[in-house]
Amino acid sequence: MFHKDTPMTRKRRSLIALLLTSAGLLITPLAQADIVLSGTRIIYKGDQKDVTLRMENKGPRPLLVQTWIDTGSENADPSAIAVPFTVTPPVSRVDAKRGQTVKVTWTGSQKLPDDRESLFWFNALEVPPKMSDAEAKNKNILQLAFRTRIKLFYRPVNLKGNASDAPKQLTWRLQLSGGKLALLATNPTPFHVSFSELKLVSGGKKYDVNAHMVAPKGNSEMTVKGLSAAPSGAIVEYSAINDFGGAIDGKAKL
């Protein structure tokens, strides 16, 4: 299941330099990926045969796009990664201002937990076309390949509860970590909980929290910026991300 992007979420993008300038001064506007995915996350339910994703080329030239799934190591060689999914086609030509649909299929080649979600990552690497002879002679040309990574959640059937209710079921507490105060979130649910924003509020002040995703039936320690002493009566204000890439806003007491 794929969903539209929203202002509350942003795709994680990696930039790989294929050709660096060897001489001269390069002045260029901020580079952006031309390939845009139709969602910010993938929810693969255990009773689905497959799911599809649309890739749109917003740029002025055709691109080759390589797609694959990894287990979290973004620098791993795609040919050496073992995952229980296939992506077809693995390489696509996407013409300018056109789109291409890819299909993700569960193969069952690995046994995954049936009492919680499992996390994978979908990758789309866009490779620019070969430079023209004139471009090749210009030593100030910088040719880039962009990679977009989004989370893929495999959700087994018959999980208890609802993913949209998971954020409010987290429990929070402050603890010392390396001599500094940190916020510990514990997740008793079978769903991953991701945040776009997280703050600790106390005494009329708001402290930014370095938010992390909290795994199912796990916990995550997060640093609180600017907090030097344990406050009393503090609350956590959060904006979690739902299946559709939208926001789930809420508050929780410590």
Secondary structure, 3 states (H helix, E strand, C coil): CECCCCCCCCCEEEEEEEECCCCCCCCCCCCCCCEEECCCEEEEECCCCEEEEEEEECCCCCEEEEEEEECCCCCCCHHHCCCCEEEECCEEEECCCCEEEEEEEECCCCCCCCCCCEEEEEEEEEECCCCCHHHHHCCCCCEEEEEEEEEEEEECCCCCCCHHHHHHHCEEEEEEECCEEEEEEECCCCCCECEEEEEEEECCEEEEECCCCECCCCEEEEEECCCCCCCCCCEEEEEEECCCCCEEEEEEEC
